[in-house]
Amino acid sequence: MKDLLFRFGITVGRRYTKKQKAWFLEEVALEADKQGWKTELLTHKTKISKSFHLAVGDLKNAQWVLIAAYDTPTKLILPNSIYYPFKAEKNLKTDSTNLLMQVFISFFAFTALYFLLKYAATQVLTIQIPIWIGSFIAFLILFKMLSGFTNRLNQNRNSASVAMMLDLLKEPSLKHKMALLFADKSVIGIEGYKELRDMDLISPYARTIILDCLAYGETLALACAEKDKANADLVIKNIKTDIYLKTYPEESIFNFAFSMFPSGMSLVSGERSDKDFIVRNTRSKKDYKVNQERLTDIRNGLLNTIKGGK
């Protein structure tokens, strides 16, 4: 798996722009084809945007479907921000605060740029040169605030999960039991998952696992609806690492991505903090660590679960 972690965590580790996403999808299709799996590009269009998802394997007949967001996030301006896998409202608050900071910095940069250019027009050349340099810096700041800072390293969110899914393609025994979905527009928010749900791609009898942050973290957690606890127990039984099982009553799962898919579950690594489950250091330069031993354990556990699943 080490080669896939390097390839999809470093070489194509940034998947923010349309060009970066296209490169990634091409690499995944090549890897799947090398292992003898069929792929299908799934396109979703609206008036203002376009999404590109990728399916690997036979979704309609697969007994198990693994899903991971493949797009990568922007870097947060806020220091030490925390991701809440099971508290969407807290993530929204973080994103809103970050957006307000971007607007404030953009306004400051625009104001500085305006007055610098206005002042430069009345000065001699020797004074104009440093003013032009300052104007150029203000313009760069403004441009980056408006376009967003792409995060360079994204092992935990979500390159490690992507690499692990692709490593499972090396197992020919899974071809008639497993399918994979690589979701666009899903690393921040659940827009891409909603698009895949509305496409009605997966058999209603399948079991689905969304693979979230799995590169590192103190605790593995598996979330699902109470009615799907038996399926979650199958996964837990085959993974040697201790797993914290978090179940929810049917009436409270509708804000979770796993609720959008048949017998949905979500597997994530982080830490328990009071009543919350949190993930640190995503969307930052610190998102480079990978616990390869545990990731291999998760991979082998999923392999045994899918092979034994009926």
N, C-alpha and C positions, 0 to 999 in steps of 0.2 A: 504493500500500500504506500510505501514511502515515496515511490516515483510519482504516484498520482497526487499525493499531498504537495509535492514540489510543483508539479505541472499545473494543478488547479488552484493551489494556494499561493504560488509565486508567479509563474509564467503568465497565467491568465487569472491572476488573483483579484484584479479589478474588473468588475462587470457592471459599470455604471452607465456608460454611454452606449448608444446604439451600436457603434462599431465594436466596442469591447464585448457586448453581449453576443453579437454575431460571431465573433472569433471563438468565444466560449462554446456556443452551440455547435459550431463546426467541429471543434475538438471533441466534444462529447459524442457527436454522431460518428466520428472516425473511430473513437475508442469502442463504441457499441458495435460498429460494423466489424471491427477486428475480432471481437469476441463472438460474432455471429448473431447479434440481436438486431431486430428491426427498429427503426426510429420513425417518428412522425412529428413534424413541426405543426404546432397548434397556434393559430393566429387569432387574436381578438382585437377588433377595431371599434373605436368610438369616434365621435366627431373631433375629439381633441387629442386622442392618443391611440397607440397601437402596442399590443403586448405580444410577446413571442414565448410560448411554452414549448417544452419538448417531452414527448412520451417515448419511453423505451419499453418494448415488449407488448404483449397482448392485454390491454387494459380491460377489455370486456370479459375475458376469461380468467384473468389472474385471481388467485385466491388471496394474495397479499399485495398491496400497493404501497410503496415507499415514496414519500413526497418530500422535497426540500426546495426552499427558495434559493435560486441561483444568483439573483441580482445582488449587488453589494451596496452598502449604504454610503451616505455622505459622512464626513467627519463632523462630530459635534464640537461646537465652540465651547460649550459648557464643560468644565473639568470634572472628572470623576463621576460621570453620569452612569446611571444604573438602568439596565434593561429588565423589565418585569414580564416574563413569558406568560403569566396568567393574570395580569392586571393591565389590560389595554388602556384603561383610562389614565393610568400613571405614565405610560409611554407617551400618550397624547399630550399630557401636561409637559413632559420633557421636550417634546418636539415643538410645542407652542412657545415655550420659553426660549428655546434655541432660535426659533424664527424671529421672535421679538428682538433678540440680540443682533441677529443678522440685519434686520430692518434699521435698528439704531446705528450700527456700524456703517451700513450703506448710506444712510442719511448724512452721517458725519463725513464720510469719504466724498460724497457728492458735493456737500457744502464746501469742503476744503478745496476740491478740484475747481469749483466755480470761482472762488475768491482768488485762488492762485493764478488762474488764467486771466482773470480780470486785472489783477495787479501786475502780471507780467507784461501786459500790453503797454504800460506806461513807463517801463524801466529800460535802462541801457542794457546792452548785451551781456556784460559781465554779471549783472544781477539776474538777468533772465535765465541763464543756464541753470543755476541751482533751483530756480522756481520751476523750470520745465522738468527737472529731475523729480522734484516733489510732486508735481502734477502727474507724472507718469506713475509714481508709487501709489498715489491716491486713486488713479484710474485702475491699477491692478487690484487694489483692495476692493474697489467697487465691483469690478468684474467678477472676482472670486466670490464675493458675498451674494451676487445675483445668480451665479451659475452653480455654486456649491463646491465644497472641497471634497473630492473623492478620497475615500479612505484607502490607503495603499495596501494594508495588511488586514485580512478578514478571515482568519482561520476559524474563529469561533462562530462567525456570523457571515458566511455559512460554508466556507470552503471545505472544512474537515468532513462535514456531512455529505457534501457532494462527492468528495474523493472516496469515502467509504461506500457510498451507493454504487459508484462505478467499479469498485473493487469486487463487489458481489456479482458483477457481470461475468467474472472469470469462472463462476460455478455453473457448468452446463446443466446440472440437476435442477436448477431453479427456473429454467426457461418456460416451463408450462405451469409454474406456480406464482411467479413474481412479475411485477411490472413496476416501472419507475416513472415519476413525473418530476420534471425540473420546472419550477414555477417562477415566472417573471413577476415583478411588482409585488413581492410578498415578504421581502426581508424587513421592510418598514410597512406596517399595516397589513391588511388581508385582502386587498383589492384583487390580486392575482388568484388567490384561492377561491374567491367568489366567482371569478370568470371560469375557472376549471369546474367548479360545482355546477354552474349553469350550462356547461357543455354536456353534462350527464355522460361522462366517459367511463365511469367505473361500475362494475357489476354491483348490484345492491347486496350481494352475498359475500363480497370481498371484505377483508379487514385492512384498514388503512392506518399507516403510521406517518405522522409528520416528524421529520428529523430536524430539530432546531439546533441550538448551540450545543455542540458535542466535543469540541476540541479540548476543553479543560474546565475545571470547576470542582469543588469539593464533593458535590452530591449529584447523583443521577436521579431525575424525577420522571415519572410517567403519569400523564394526566389522561382521563377519559370520563365518559359518562358512567354512572353507577351500573347501568345495564350491560356495559361492555367490560366489566371487571374480569370476567372469565378469560377474555382475550388478552387482557393486560397481564393476567397471571401466567399465561403461556410465555409471554415475552420475558417476564421477570424470572421465570424458572430456568430459562436458557442462558441468561446473562449472569456471569459470576459476580460482577460488581453489585453491591447492594443498591437497591432502587427504592426510592421513596414514592409510593403510589398515592396519587391525589385523584380522588373521584368526586364527581359533581352530580347532583340530581338533574334529571332531564330538563326541568324548567329553567335551569340557570346556565346552560352550556351554549346558548345561542350567540354569545359574543366571542366564542373560541373558534379558531380555525378548524380544529379537529371535528367540530360538530357538523361541518359542511360535507363530510365524506362518510361512506358506510363504515359502521363500527370504528369510528375514528379515535385515534390516540395521538398524543404528542410526547415525544421523548426529548428531554433537554437536560443540560448539565449546568449547575450553578451552585448556589448555597442558600440555606434556609436562614432567614433573618426575621425574627419575631414571627409575625403571621404571614410574611411574604416569602416568595421564592425569587431570588434575584440573580442576575448575571452581571459581572463587572467587566470593565475594560473593552467592551465592544465599541465600534465606531470611534476608535482611537488608535494611535500608533502602538499601543500595548497589545493589540489583538494579533499576536504572532505565535503564542505558545500552543503546543499540541501534546497531549498526553497519549503518545502512540500506543502504549501498552493497554490502556483502558479502551482506546478507540478500536483496537484489534479485538478486544474482548466483546465489545458491543457488536462488532461486525460478525464475529463467530456466533454470538448468541442469536442474532437475527437470522443468520444462515440456518442454524439448527431449528429455530422456530418455524421458518418458512418451509424447510424440508419436511418437517414433521406435521405441519398444519394440514388440515383437511377442509 
